Amino acid sequence: MEKLIQKLIIPIDGSPSSAKALEFGLAIAKASNAKCYIVEVIEDFGPLPGYYDAAPAGKDRVKWISEQRFEKIHPILDETTVKWERVVIEGYPAEEICKLAEKEKADLIVIGSRGHGILGRFIMGSVSDRVVHYAPCSVTIVR
């Protein structure tokens, strides 16, 4: 029988829910011997209070934000035996996650539910909601 899950995409954004999604996704990948793409999408717009800070003067914004996020999850990845690849993209998160899933022919996206309040969803929308609606593969939302 063919393996059902060979490639997983796990977006991270530094939030506690994305850390939970990472752990959940790695467990699935380990059980199915799948490869994981650990994806960080750095938004085109500037810093948002409570979301992430501005990069220090003279630092590359995308690289700096990515490193801040990656530091939070690096210990989890150091301990895993799962094959993984880090992908850093600049753009709109839901759109870029779906594009990557299509490009890599991913079987599953495991994404955290950030849990924005009503105002946050109205202003920014929910990345996980958009991914569910537009992804070319199955999606698991982790709370």
Disulfide bonds with the S-S distance in Angstrom:
none
